[in-house]
């Protein structure tokens, strides 16, 4: 089986039979292949040790990377970051105010 036919097989499995796709990827990785997938779902299979410079822009299959953040966790992070930014601005204003206050006291 050549690398092009393996790539085509993985394309088909990824689109229609994801559970078999994961099992086939694991099997191919154990045999010493590297599997690359781009954002459109097309695959490229290379043997380990072969220069895969043309596939560097493509992403490696990673089942843990498929999880997406929920809306609430994103919202929580944004609110937390907003509060931290507000605190930083307030502290900066306090420093400026104290510096100006000290300068005004020295004039007299």
C-alpha positions as CSV (number, residue, x, y, z in Angstrom):
1,X,0.0,0.0,0.0
2,X,1.6,3.3,-1.0
3,X,1.4,6.6,0.9
4,X,-1.1,8.2,-1.4
5,X,-3.6,5.4,-1.0
6,X,-3.2,5.6,2.8
7,X,-3.8,9.3,2.7
8,X,-7.0,8.8,0.6
9,X,-8.1,6.1,3.1
10,X,-7.6,8.4,6.0
11,X,-9.5,11.2,4.2
12,X,-12.5,8.9,3.7
13,X,-12.4,7.5,7.3
14,X,-12.0,11.0,8.8
15,X,-15.1,12.2,6.9
16,X,-17.4,9.2,7.4
17,X,-16.1,6.8,10.1
18,X,-14.3,8.7,12.8
19,X,-13.9,5.8,15.3
20,X,-12.2,3.6,12.6
21,X,-10.2,6.7,11.7
22,X,-8.7,7.0,15.2
23,X,-7.9,3.3,15.3
24,X,-6.3,3.4,11.9
25,X,-4.2,6.4,12.9
26,X,-2.9,4.6,16.0
27,X,-2.1,1.5,13.9
28,X,-0.2,3.6,11.3
29,X,1.7,5.5,14.0
30,X,2.8,2.2,15.5
31,X,4.1,1.1,12.1
32,X,6.3,4.3,12.0
33,X,4.3,6.7,9.9
34,X,3.7,10.3,10.7
35,X,0.2,11.6,9.9
36,X,-0.5,15.2,9.0
37,X,-3.9,16.8,8.4
38,X,-4.7,20.3,7.2
39,X,-7.7,22.4,8.1
40,X,-9.8,21.0,5.2
41,X,-9.4,17.4,6.4
42,X,-6.9,16.3,3.8
43,X,-4.1,14.0,5.0
44,X,-0.5,13.5,4.2
45,X,1.3,10.4,5.4
46,X,5.1,10.2,5.6
47,X,7.5,7.6,7.0
48,X,9.5,8.5,10.0
49,X,12.9,10.0,9.2
50,X,11.7,11.3,5.9
51,X,11.9,15.1,5.5
52,X,8.4,16.4,5.9
53,X,9.2,20.0,5.2
54,X,6.2,20.5,2.8
55,X,3.9,19.2,5.5
56,X,5.1,21.6,8.3
57,X,2.2,23.9,7.8
58,X,-0.3,21.1,8.3
59,X,-1.4,20.1,11.8
60,X,-0.6,16.7,13.3
61,X,-3.6,14.7,14.4
62,X,-4.2,15.2,18.1
63,X,-7.3,13.9,19.6
64,X,-6.9,16.0,22.7
65,X,-6.8,19.2,20.6
66,X,-10.4,18.6,19.3
67,X,-12.0,19.8,22.5
68,X,-13.2,23.3,22.4
69,X,-13.6,25.7,25.2
70,X,-17.2,26.3,26.4
71,X,-18.8,29.7,26.1
72,X,-18.9,30.1,29.9
73,X,-15.2,29.4,30.4
74,X,-14.3,31.9,27.6
75,X,-16.6,34.5,29.2
76,X,-15.1,33.8,32.7
77,X,-11.5,34.3,31.3
78,X,-12.5,37.6,29.6
79,X,-14.2,39.0,32.7
80,X,-11.2,38.0,34.8
81,X,-8.8,39.6,32.3
82,X,-11.0,42.7,32.3
83,X,-10.9,43.0,36.1
84,X,-7.1,42.6,36.1
85,X,-6.7,45.3,33.5
86,X,-9.0,47.6,35.4
87,X,-7.0,47.1,38.6
88,X,-3.8,47.8,36.7
89,X,-5.2,51.1,35.3
90,X,-6.4,52.1,38.7
91,X,-3.0,51.4,40.3
92,X,-1.3,53.4,37.5
93,X,-3.6,56.3,38.1
94,X,-2.8,56.2,41.8
95,X,0.9,56.2,41.1
96,X,0.5,59.2,38.8
97,X,-1.7,61.0,41.3
98,X,0.8,60.4,44.2
99,X,3.7,61.6,42.0
100,X,1.8,64.7,41.0
101,X,0.8,65.3,44.6
102,X,4.4,65.1,45.7
103,X,5.6,67.5,43.0
104,X,2.9,70.0,44.0
105,X,4.0,69.8,47.7
106,X,7.6,70.5,46.8
107,X,6.8,73.8,45.0
108,X,5.7,75.6,48.1
